[in-house]
Amino acid sequence: MIGLTPPLEGGSERHIFEVSSRLKNVTVLTQRGSLCEDKIEVNLIKTKINYLKSLFFLITVFLKIPKIFSLKFEVVHIHENYLFLFLPLFKIKFKTVVTIHGIKGFRFYDNKFLWFIFKNFLKFADRIITVSVADKSILKNDFNNLVYIPNGVDTKIYKEITVPVGNKITFAGRIHEQKGVIYLIKAFYDIEDKIPNFKLEIIGKVNDYAKELMEKFPSKKIIWKGFILDRKELFEEIASSYVLVYPSLWEALPWPALLEGLASGRPVIASNLNGMKEIFLDKEEILLFDPRDYEKLSETLLKVIKDKIFANFIGLNGKSKAKEYDWDRIAKEVSEVFEKW
């Protein structure tokens, strides 16, 4: 399996770690510091310039190709969009599988010329796994080797957690424009006076964008928890929340952080992204709102906070739904893709 970064914040990196750790005879090519056990590590350049990071990563992977070819692999499984470019090369010796972790919102899809290039390289893949029903819909007209296998969640960890529910609204994820955190903050600002005993807790690395938001929306009731590396501690924070909010502007559905929230048994409010209603029963398993409509989010938050019976109903249904996405089941489905040759 070839990925990019250690499984810390990113959903695709967590996906690689969870799947690879459940399968036998898997080696992961990834960034130095990865939690993956059997691995080939590379150093990545530290810069804020994205194209330099991408170029450096392509070069480091290219330099590792002779080692990959020298080892007795049967399948190369790519999880990184830019590595589609290496598919013709890997195809010489290996069966090739690509997992696409979300198309919309990424620059190569928004640019028609780049998407044409990437799509034609993607044709060298023997199997294409999509983690999103929306992506499968986009690709089905061009490819007949698609398999839909969603992201997963570790449902077992919550069995070890017993914490009281507090008066807090929680977001957990990367602090990035994509995640829509600004709309959650605006929604909280709107109703802050109506829920005086509640606070907003934001869990994620405090980066430059987070600092911008902190300066723009100062409030003692907004708690910036920072990044929580320990998974049990993170899940305790999630399970002790009254309500969880995932206001992303685009994602591969369903995304890992969302599933982790659902598995906690707490009510979840999330963006009504393309394909969400194909996965969840709105007003029974999850509560949906249109991205950027923070006024609707404010209304939904008030409804859940004021009606505990309704909140518990949504939470328990969401928890039951999350069991369908347990990582053991997801890893088994990935393994079956490898075994069908």
Secondary structure, DSSP 8 states (H G I E B T S, - for coil): -B-SS-SSS-HHHHHHHHHHTTSSS--EEEETT---SSEEEE-----S-HHHHHHHHHHHHHHHHHHHHHS--SEEEE--GGGGGGHHHHHTTSEEEEEE---TTSHHHHSHHHHHHHHHHHTT-SEEEES-HHHHHHHTTT-S-EEE----B--GGGGG------SEEEEES--SGGGTHHHHHHHHHHHGGG-TT-EEEEES---HHHHHHHHHS--TTEEEEE----HHHHHHHHHT-SEEEE--SS-SSS-HHHHHHHHTTS-EEEE--TTHHHHS-BTTTBEEE-TT-HHHHHHHHHHHHH-HHHHHHHHHHHHHHHGGGBHHHHHHHHHHHHHT-
